[in-house]
């Protein structure tokens, strides 16, 4: 069984910083791309940032320059460092991982339960 678990959300003032973490665990052969998405009330889920197993990154235009995604392949863990936070960054942040359970298996996408980030004074 595979688990994807996020941590690190919370309440922060505008201009502040938070770091989110997400770990994929279980009987995993290989983790490929990992990503962070967010969903604000009344809005669709949107991509925040993603990173391949080789370290190539992709960012949404609205977070570029403020957020940094990184990963530790030895721990199947991805991080999201969020700086200069704005009230409009308030959302539930979800992590996902594209992974294979064994050699030659189909790559599936697994999602975490989400962690709340609230930016407010």
C-alpha positions as CSV (number, residue, x, y, z in Angstrom):
1,X,0.0,0.0,0.0
2,X,1.3,3.5,-0.9
3,X,0.8,6.5,1.3
4,X,1.4,10.1,0.3
5,X,1.4,12.4,3.4
6,X,1.8,16.1,3.5
7,X,2.9,18.2,6.5
8,X,3.9,21.8,7.4
9,X,0.7,23.8,6.7
10,X,-0.6,26.4,9.1
11,X,-1.4,30.1,9.6
12,X,1.1,32.7,8.6
13,X,1.1,36.5,8.2
14,X,1.4,38.1,4.8
15,X,5.0,38.3,3.8
16,X,5.9,35.3,5.9
17,X,7.2,31.9,5.0
18,X,6.2,28.3,5.3
19,X,7.8,25.0,4.2
20,X,5.6,22.1,3.2
21,X,6.9,18.5,3.1
22,X,5.4,15.4,1.4
23,X,6.6,11.9,1.7
24,X,5.6,8.9,-0.4
25,X,6.0,5.6,1.4
26,X,5.1,1.9,1.0
27,X,6.1,-0.8,-1.5
28,X,7.5,1.6,-4.2
29,X,9.9,0.7,-7.0
30,X,10.5,4.3,-8.2
31,X,9.0,7.7,-7.8
32,X,9.0,9.9,-10.9
33,X,7.5,13.4,-11.0
34,X,6.3,14.9,-7.7
35,X,4.1,18.0,-7.6
36,X,2.3,20.4,-5.4
37,X,-1.2,21.6,-6.3
38,X,-3.6,23.9,-4.4
39,X,-7.3,24.5,-4.2
40,X,-8.9,27.6,-2.8
41,X,-12.6,27.7,-1.8
42,X,-14.8,28.0,-4.9
43,X,-11.9,27.4,-7.3
44,X,-10.5,24.6,-9.3
45,X,-7.3,22.7,-8.2
46,X,-4.3,24.2,-9.9
47,X,-0.7,23.3,-10.3
48,X,1.8,25.1,-8.1
49,X,5.0,23.4,-8.9
50,X,6.4,20.1,-10.0
51,X,9.8,18.4,-10.1
52,X,11.1,15.4,-11.9
53,X,13.3,12.7,-10.5
54,X,16.2,14.3,-12.3
55,X,15.5,17.7,-10.7
56,X,13.8,19.6,-13.5
57,X,11.3,22.0,-12.1
58,X,8.1,23.7,-13.3
59,X,6.3,26.6,-11.6
60,X,3.0,28.3,-11.9
61,X,3.5,31.9,-13.0
62,X,1.8,33.2,-9.9
63,X,4.3,31.6,-7.5
64,X,7.5,31.9,-9.7
65,X,10.2,33.7,-7.8
66,X,8.5,33.2,-4.4
67,X,8.2,29.4,-4.1
68,X,10.9,26.8,-4.5
69,X,10.3,23.1,-5.0
70,X,13.0,20.5,-4.1
71,X,13.2,16.8,-3.4
72,X,15.2,14.1,-1.6
73,X,15.1,11.0,-3.8
74,X,16.6,8.9,-1.0
75,X,13.5,9.7,1.1
76,X,10.9,9.9,-1.7
77,X,10.2,13.3,-0.2
78,X,9.3,16.6,-1.9
79,X,9.4,20.1,-0.3
80,X,7.8,23.4,-1.1
81,X,9.5,26.5,0.4
82,X,7.0,29.3,0.2
83,X,8.3,32.9,0.8
84,X,6.6,36.3,0.5
85,X,3.2,34.7,1.1
86,X,0.1,36.6,0.1
87,X,-3.5,36.2,1.2
88,X,-4.3,34.8,-2.2
89,X,-2.0,31.9,-1.5
90,X,-4.5,30.6,1.0
91,X,-5.7,27.2,0.0
92,X,-5.5,23.5,0.7
93,X,-2.2,22.3,-0.7
94,X,-2.0,18.8,-2.1
95,X,1.0,16.7,-3.0
96,X,1.0,14.1,-5.7
97,X,3.5,11.5,-6.8
98,X,3.8,9.6,-10.1
99,X,5.3,6.2,-9.2
100,X,5.7,2.6,-10.2
101,X,5.2,-0.2,-7.7
102,X,7.5,-2.6,-9.5
103,X,9.7,-2.9,-12.5
104,X,7.7,-2.6,-15.7
105,X,4.5,-1.7,-13.9
106,X,2.2,1.1,-15.1
107,X,3.0,4.5,-13.5
108,X,0.2,5.7,-11.3
109,X,-0.6,9.0,-9.7
110,X,-1.1,9.0,-6.0
111,X,-2.4,12.0,-4.0
112,X,-2.1,13.1,-0.4
113,X,-5.0,14.3,1.8
114,X,-3.9,17.9,1.7
115,X,-2.7,20.5,4.2
116,X,-4.3,23.9,4.9
117,X,-2.2,27.0,4.3
118,X,-3.8,30.3,5.5
119,X,-2.2,33.6,4.9
120,X,-3.8,36.3,7.1
121,X,-3.0,39.1,9.5
